[in-house]
């Protein structure tokens, strides 16, 4: 939304993955990952073939990881609004102590993503 600060750049940079065809395939493989294990194996393959993941690609992988972990815990939607982590399960928000949204303490989009990952793992 507006006023949430900079968005996290999540993509496969052309400078890292030069050919369009390879990038399209990589995005498809990422979308097809069914588990965290799949995701880890895919990123290992990418590192072997194309070298260390640039930040943007790491972010993309982390967002996919968050989606997979959340899905495994029946979380249908994830939204970070300011410092609030808004997770929906069965149409209801997951609240802490029944009253409040989990709060993120970090400020950069990247750190918030890492923090959201850790919170989802503990659900």
C-alpha positions in Angstrom: 0.0 0.0 0.0 0.9 3.6 0.1 3.2 5.0 2.8 4.8 1.6 3.5 8.2 2.7 2.4 10.2 1.1 -0.4 9.1 -2.1 -1.8 11.4 -5.1 -1.9 12.9 -5.7 -5.3 12.1 -9.4 -6.1 13.1 -10.6 -9.6 15.8 -12.4 -11.5 18.1 -9.7 -12.8 19.0 -9.9 -16.5 22.6 -9.1 -15.6 22.7 -12.4 -13.6 20.5 -14.5 -15.8 21.1 -13.1 -19.3 18.9 -15.1 -21.6 15.2 -14.4 -21.5 14.5 -18.1 -22.2 16.5 -19.1 -19.1 14.8 -16.4 -16.9 11.3 -17.6 -18.0 12.3 -21.2 -17.2 13.7 -20.2 -13.8 10.5 -18.3 -12.9 8.4 -21.4 -13.9 10.6 -23.7 -11.9 10.3 -21.4 -8.9 6.5 -21.3 -9.3 6.5 -25.1 -9.4 8.3 -25.6 -6.1 6.0 -27.6 -3.8 8.2 -27.6 -0.7 11.1 -25.9 1.0 13.2 -28.8 -0.1 12.3 -28.2 -3.7 13.2 -24.6 -3.3 16.5 -25.3 -1.7 17.4 -27.7 -4.5 16.4 -25.2 -7.1 18.5 -22.4 -5.6 21.5 -24.7 -5.3 21.1 -25.6 -9.0 21.0 -21.8 -9.8 24.1 -21.1 -7.8 25.9 -23.9 -9.5 24.9 -22.7 -13.0 24.8 -19.0 -12.7 26.8 -18.1 -9.6 25.8 -16.5 -6.3 22.3 -15.2 -6.2 22.0 -11.4 -6.4 20.0 -9.7 -3.7 16.9 -9.3 -5.9 16.9 -13.1 -6.6 17.5 -13.9 -2.9 14.4 -11.7 -2.1 12.4 -13.6 -4.7 13.4 -16.9 -3.2 12.6 -15.7 0.3 9.2 -14.6 -0.8 8.6 -18.0 -2.3 9.8 -19.6 0.9 7.4 -17.5 2.9 4.5 -18.6 0.5 5.5 -22.3 0.8 5.8 -22.2 4.6 2.6 -20.2 5.0 0.8 -22.6 2.7 2.0 -25.6 4.7 0.4 -24.0 7.8 -2.9 -23.2 5.9 -2.2 -19.5 5.8 -3.9 -18.2 2.7 -2.8 -14.6 2.7 0.2 -12.7 4.0 0.4 -8.9 4.1 2.9 -6.6 5.8 1.4 -3.3 6.6 3.8 -1.0 8.3 5.0 -3.1 11.3 2.0 -5.4 11.3 2.2 -8.9 9.9 -1.3 -9.8 8.7 -1.9 -13.5 8.1 -5.2 -15.0 7.2 -6.2 -18.6 7.8 -9.7 -19.8 6.9 -10.8 -16.2 6.3 -9.7 -15.0 9.7 -6.7 -13.0 10.7 -4.2 -14.8 13.0 -3.9 -12.7 16.1 -1.4 -12.9 19.1 -3.1 -13.4 22.4 -6.3 -13.2 20.4 -6.1 -9.4 20.2 -3.3 -8.1 18.1 -1.4 -8.6 14.9 2.1 -10.0 15.2 4.5 -6.9 15.1 7.6 -6.7 13.1 10.5 -4.8 14.8 12.7 -4.3 11.8 12.6 -1.5 9.4 13.9 -2.4 6.0 11.7 -4.5 3.6 14.4 -7.2 3.5 14.7 -7.5 7.3 10.9 -7.5 7.6 10.7 -10.4 5.2 13.2 -12.4 7.2 11.3 -11.6 10.4 8.0 -12.6 8.8 9.6 -15.9 7.7 10.6 -16.6 11.3 7.2 -15.7 12.7 5.4 -18.0 10.1 7.8 -20.9 11.1 6.6 -20.6 14.7 2.9 -20.7 13.9 
